[in-house]
Amino acid sequence: MAIRVYKPVTNGRRNASVNLHAEVTKKRPEKSLLRPISKTGGKNVQGKTTILGQGGGHKRRYRKMDFKRNRDDVVAIVVGIEYDPNRSAHIALVKYPDGELRYILAPKGLKAGDELMSSANQIDPKPGNCMPLKHIPTGLSIHCIEMRPGSGGVLCRSAGMSARLTNKEGRWATFVLPSGEIRQVSMEARATVGEVGNADHANVIIGKAGRARWMGRRPTTRGMAMCHHVHPLGGGSGRSKGGQEPSNSSGTQAKGGRTRRYGKSSDDRIIRRRRSVRYGQLKI
């Protein structure tokens, strides 16, 4: 069992659970691949708060990731699976024959000692191998998908995520994202076979406010508790929304509102928009 649920011996332990990270086999990170991270606390370069609810948290160091997987036709050995404080997924340290070390996202089922490869040609479609979409059989689960060939994987990178490759026609490959969106990208774009590991991350219950502060999450104030000139839901003699739909302080709808910028060049390649939950109903 990868999730441990605590007994309710205190109020903070009641309903709380932790991830045991059973897949992790390597405890200490590779020093040559560590980079410093400077915290912003939700403030911009002028010192103004632009993101509410951020600040504090444990000190972290960034693990330099290989999202491009451009070391082609060379077999890499998995040294171990590690925990990464900067992402929900686990990461795998791989070693090439010349001694080069790289971090990649650890797919489900990957173990220390396994052999991986990336190539521009067709190779064995086993979890962890990376190749262009034109060489991946349809029906397989894929992750770390490139939007543009050579730019590096950007889609389906969090724990437990994967897309399903459904069709290949002409220059475009079609796949279904976890949100329900159906999208096309170039057949030359690369993707990694398999599903991202550590799917139990979604089942963890924080349990107490202190654990949220360790993650850098500060307390948030409800919009209805604010003044009318600070938030659209604020003001009034009592608690009242005033007919306003749930939104953030700038007025953007919080449930079902569009947050994607209009006029992006990739809009033409979206076959079906993602599902959005609005007022408790599923809207497609």
C-alpha positions in Angstrom: 0.0 0.0 0.0 1.6 3.3 -1.2 -0.6 5.5 0.9 -0.5 5.4 4.7 -3.5 6.8 6.6 -2.8 7.9 10.1 -4.9 7.2 13.1 -6.8 10.2 14.5 -4.6 10.6 17.6 -4.6 14.4 17.2 -6.8 16.8 15.2 -3.9 17.3 12.8 -3.6 13.6 12.2 -7.3 13.0 11.7 -8.0 12.0 8.1 -4.4 12.9 7.1 -2.3 10.6 4.9 1.2 10.4 3.4 2.7 9.0 0.3 5.2 6.3 1.2 7.0 6.7 -2.2 7.5 3.0 -2.5 8.9 3.3 -6.0 11.8 5.5 -4.8 15.1 3.6 -4.6 17.7 6.5 -4.5 17.6 8.8 -1.6 20.1 11.5 -2.4 20.1 13.6 -5.6 22.9 13.9 -8.1 24.8 17.0 -7.2 25.9 17.8 -10.8 22.3 18.2 -11.9 21.1 20.5 -9.0 20.4 24.1 -9.5 19.4 26.8 -7.0 15.9 28.2 -6.9 15.2 31.8 -5.8 11.7 32.3 -4.2 9.5 35.2 -5.2 6.7 34.8 -2.6 4.1 35.7 -5.3 5.7 39.1 -6.0 7.0 40.5 -9.3 10.2 42.4 -9.9 8.6 45.6 -8.5 7.9 43.9 -5.2 4.1 43.9 -5.8 2.1 40.9 -4.9 0.7 39.4 -8.1 -0.2 35.9 -6.9 -2.0 35.6 -3.6 -1.4 32.7 -1.2 2.2 32.1 -2.0 5.2 32.4 0.4 7.4 30.5 2.8 7.8 26.8 2.4 10.8 24.5 2.6 14.0 25.4 0.7 14.3 23.4 -2.5 16.9 22.8 -5.3 15.9 22.3 -8.9 16.7 19.0 -10.6 17.8 19.7 -14.2 15.4 17.7 -16.3 15.8 16.2 -19.8 12.5 16.9 -21.5 13.9 16.9 -25.1 15.4 13.3 -24.9 17.7 14.1 -27.8 20.5 11.6 -27.0 19.5 9.3 -29.8 20.2 5.6 -30.4 22.2 5.2 -27.2 21.1 2.8 -24.5 20.8 4.4 -21.0 20.7 2.5 -17.8 18.3 3.6 -15.0 20.5 4.3 -11.9 17.5 4.8 -9.6 14.1 6.4 -9.0 14.2 9.6 -6.9 11.7 12.0 -5.2 11.5 15.5 -6.6 10.2 18.2 -4.4 9.4 20.4 -7.4 6.9 18.2 -9.1 4.3 15.6 -8.3 5.9 12.8 -10.4 9.0 10.8 -9.5 12.1 11.2 -11.6 14.6 8.7 -12.8 18.4 9.1 -13.0 19.7 7.5 -16.2 23.4 7.0 -17.1 24.8 6.7 -20.7 27.8 4.6 -21.6 30.1 7.7 -21.7 29.2 8.5 -18.1 26.7 11.3 -18.8 23.8 11.5 -16.3 20.4 12.9 -17.0 17.1 13.2 -15.1 13.8 12.1 -16.9 10.3 11.6 -15.7 9.8 8.1 -14.2 7.0 6.2 -16.0 4.9 3.7 -14.3 6.7 0.4 -13.7 10.2 1.7 -14.3 12.8 0.1 -12.0 16.5 0.5 -11.4 18.6 -1.4 -13.9 16.1 -1.0 -16.8 17.4 0.0 -20.2 15.9 3.0 -22.0 16.5 4.6 -25.4 15.4 7.6 -27.4 15.6 7.7 -31.2 14.3 9.4 -34.3 13.5 6.0 -35.8 11.2 3.3 -34.7 12.2 1.4 -31.6 10.6 -1.0 -29.1 7.5 0.9 -27.7 8.1 0.0 -24.1 7.5 2.4 -21.2 10.2 5.0 -21.0 11.3 4.9 -24.6 11.0 8.2 -26.5 10.5 8.6 -30.3 8.4 10.7 -32.8 4.7 10.1 -32.7 4.8 8.8 -36.3 6.6 5.7 -35.0 4.4 5.1 -31.9 1.5 2.6 -32.4 -2.0 4.0 -32.0 -3.9 3.1 -28.9 -0.8 3.4 -26.6 -0.6 5.7 -23.6 2.0 8.4 -23.9 3.3 11.3 -21.8 5.8 14.2 -22.0 4.5 15.2 -25.4 6.1 18.0 -27.5 3.9 20.7 -28.9 6.5 21.5 -31.5 9.2 19.2 -32.8 12.4 19.6 -30.8 11.0 22.0 -28.2 10.8 19.4 -25.4 7.9 17.7 -23.8 5.3 19.9 -22.2 2.0 17.9 -22.1 1.1 15.2 -19.5 4.0 15.6 -17.1 2.4 15.4 -13.7 1.9 12.2 -11.6 -0.4 9.6 -13.0 -1.0 11.5 -16.3 -1.1 10.1 -19.8 -2.7 10.7 -23.2 -4.0 8.1 -25.6 -2.8 8.2 -29.1 -5.9 7.6 -31.2 -5.1 8.5 -34.9 -2.4 9.4 -37.3 -3.3 11.0 -40.6 -1.1 13.0 -42.9 1.1 15.4 -41.0 -0.8 15.3 -37.8 -1.2 12.8 -34.9 -4.4 13.0 -32.7 -4.5 12.1 -29.0 -6.9 12.5 -26.1 -5.7 14.4 -23.1 -6.7 13.6 -19.5 -9.0 16.7 -19.5 -11.0 15.2 -22.3 -9.5 17.6 -24.9 -8.7 16.1 -28.3 -5.7 17.7 -29.9 -3.4 17.4 -32.8 0.4 17.9 -33.0 3.0 17.3 -35.7 3.9 13.7 -36.4 7.6 14.7 -36.0 7.0 15.7 -32.3 8.3 13.3 -29.8 6.6 11.6 -26.9 7.5 9.1 -24.3 5.7 5.8 -24.1 3.8 4.9 -20.9 2.0 6.6 -18.1 3.8 8.9 -15.6 4.3 7.1 -12.2 3.4 8.0 -8.7 -0.4 8.0 -9.4 -1.1 7.8 -5.6 -0.1 11.5 -5.3 -3.7 12.4 -6.0 -5.0 10.4 -3.0 -2.9 12.2 -0.3 -4.9 14.3 2.2 -2.8 17.1 3.7 -4.7 17.0 7.0 -3.5 20.2 8.7 -2.6 23.7 7.8 1.1 23.2 8.8 1.7 20.8 5.9 0.3 23.4 3.5 2.8 26.0 4.9 5.7 23.6 4.3 4.7 23.6 0.6 4.7 27.4 0.4 0.9 27.8 0.5 -0.3 30.7 2.7 -3.8 31.2 4.0 -6.4 32.5 1.5 -9.2 34.9 2.2 -12.7 34.3 0.7 -13.8 36.9 -1.8 -17.1 37.4 0.1 -15.2 38.5 3.2 -13.4 41.3 1.3 -14.4 44.9 0.6 -16.4 45.7 -2.5 -13.5 47.6 -4.1 -11.1 44.7 -3.6 -13.1 41.7 -4.9 -16.3 41.4 -7.1 -17.9 39.2 -4.4 -17.1 41.6 -1.5 -19.0 44.3 0.3 -22.5 44.5 1.5 -24.1 44.5 4.9 -24.2 40.7 5.0 -22.9 37.7 3.0 -24.1 38.2 -0.5 -22.7 37.5 -3.9 -24.9 40.2 -5.5 -25.6 38.0 -8.5 -22.0 37.8 -9.5 -20.7 34.4 -10.7 -17.8 32.8 -8.7 -14.7 34.6 -9.8 -11.3 35.8 -8.7 -10.3 39.3 -7.7 -9.9 40.4 -11.4 -13.3 39.1 -12.4 -12.2 35.9 -14.2 -14.8 33.2 -13.7 -13.6 30.6 -11.3 -15.9 27.7 -12.4 -16.0 27.1 -16.1 -14.6 30.4 -17.3 -12.1 30.5 -20.2 -8.6 31.3 -19.2 -6.8 30.4 -22.4 -5.7 33.4 -24.5 -7.6 34.0 -27.7 -5.9 33.8 -31.1 -3.1 31.3 -30.4 -1.7 29.6 -33.4 -2.4 26.1 -32.0 -6.2 26.8 -31.7 -6.7 25.3 -35.1 -5.3 22.0 -33.9 -7.8 21.5 -31.1 -10.5 19.1 -32.3 -12.6 19.2 -29.1 -12.2 21.5 -26.1 -11.5 20.2 -22.6 -14.4 19.4 -20.3 -15.1 22.1 -17.7 -17.1 21.7 -14.4 -19.5 24.6 -13.9 -22.0 24.7 -11.0 -21.7 21.0 -10.4 -22.4 19.9 -13.9 -20.1 18.5 -16.5 -20.0 20.8 -19.5 -18.3 19.8 -22.8 
